[in-house]
C-alpha cells in the first residue's frame, strides 16, 4: 500500500510515525538509541545542557519516511526541530517534503491520525483554492 502523507510525533524516547491516505493508515514506532537522559537546563552555560543529536535515531526515522510526498513533524519538545535540522543538513530532498513543524503534546494514536488528516485537508484546500479555506472555516 502506498501512503502519500506522513505525520511524525517524536520526543527524545521514541517516534510514532503514521503513514496514511484517505482510506488506510499504518503506525510504526522507532525507539531512540540514546542512553543519555533528557536534560532541562534554564541557564545558558557551556553546552547549554543539551544532549548531542541522536543521529542514528534521526537516520532511522528518515529512512522510514523517505517514500512520503508530504510530512508534518510534531511533538511536545525540541526534538522535532532537531530532526528538521538533521534533515536539512543530511537529506535536502526529504527536508523539502516537510510541510510543517507543530507543537502537539502526547496524543493517542487515534488523536494523532485525526490531527494529521485535518492538517493535510486544510493544507490541500489552501493549495488548491486560497478562498476555499475561508469558505470551509
C-alpha positions in Angstrom: 0.0 0.0 0.0 1.3 3.5 -0.9 0.7 6.3 1.5 1.2 9.9 0.4 1.2 11.6 3.8 3.2 11.0 7.0 3.0 12.5 10.5 5.9 12.0 12.8 5.3 12.6 16.6 8.6 12.4 18.4 10.3 13.1 21.7 13.7 12.0 23.0 12.5 8.5 23.7 10.6 7.4 20.6 8.9 8.4 17.4 5.4 7.4 16.4 5.1 7.5 12.6 1.8 7.2 10.8 1.8 6.7 7.1 -1.7 7.3 5.7 -4.0 8.0 2.8 -7.8 8.7 2.8 -8.7 5.1 3.3 -6.0 3.5 5.4 -3.1 4.1 7.8 -0.1 2.3 9.2 1.6 3.1 12.6 5.2 2.5 13.1 7.3 3.1 16.3 11.0 3.8 16.3 12.9 3.9 19.6 15.7 6.3 20.3 19.2 4.8 20.7 20.3 7.5 23.2 21.3 6.4 26.6 21.6 10.0 27.8 18.7 11.3 30.0 16.7 14.2 28.7 18.0 17.5 30.3 16.1 20.6 31.1 18.6 23.4 31.8 17.3 27.0 32.1 20.6 28.9 32.3 22.8 29.5 29.3 26.1 27.8 30.2 28.7 26.0 28.2 27.0 23.3 26.2 23.6 24.6 27.5 22.8 21.1 28.8 21.6 19.8 25.5 22.4 16.2 24.6 24.0 15.8 21.2 21.9 14.9 18.2 20.9 11.3 18.2 22.0 10.8 14.6 21.1 7.1 14.4 17.6 7.8 15.7 17.1 10.5 13.2 18.6 8.4 10.4 16.1 5.6 11.3 13.2 8.0 11.1 14.4 9.5 7.8 14.7 6.0 6.3 11.1 5.2 7.4 9.6 8.4 5.9 11.6 8.8 2.7 8.7 7.5 0.5 6.2 10.1 1.7 5.2 13.0 -0.5 4.4 15.3 2.4 5.4 15.2 6.0 4.4 17.0 9.2 6.7 16.8 12.3 5.0 17.2 15.7 5.9 16.7 19.3 5.9 18.3 22.7 9.6 19.2 22.9 12.5 20.4 20.8 13.2 17.0 19.2 11.0 17.8 16.2 13.2 20.8 15.5 16.4 18.8 15.9 15.0 16.2 13.4 14.3 19.1 10.9 17.8 20.4 11.4 19.2 16.9 10.8 17.1 16.5 7.6 18.2 19.9 6.3 21.8 19.0 6.9 21.8 15.4 5.7 18.9 14.9 3.3 17.7 18.1 1.4 15.1 16.2 -0.7 13.4 14.8 2.4 13.6 18.1 4.2 11.8 19.7 1.3 8.8 17.3 1.9 8.3 18.7 5.4 5.3 21.0 5.2 5.0 21.8 8.9 6.6 21.6 12.3 4.0 21.9 15.1 3.6 21.5 18.8 1.5 18.6 19.8 1.5 17.2 23.4 1.0 13.5 23.9 -1.9 12.3 21.8 -3.3 8.8 21.4 -2.7 7.1 18.1 -6.3 8.0 17.0 -5.9 11.6 18.0 -2.6 11.8 16.1 -4.1 10.4 13.0 -7.2 12.7 13.2 -4.8 15.7 13.7 -2.8 14.7 10.6 -5.9 14.2 8.5 -7.2 17.6 9.5 -3.8 19.2 9.0 -3.4 17.9 5.5 -7.1 18.6 4.5 -6.6 22.3 5.4 -3.2 22.4 3.6 -4.7 20.8 0.5 -7.6 23.2 0.5 -5.3 26.2 0.8 -3.1 25.0 -2.1 -5.9 24.3 -4.5 -8.1 27.4 -3.8 -7.0 30.1 -1.4 -10.6 31.1 -0.8 -11.7 27.6 -0.1 -10.2 27.6 3.4 -12.3 30.7 4.2 -15.5 29.1 2.9 -14.9 25.9 4.9 -13.9 27.6 8.2 
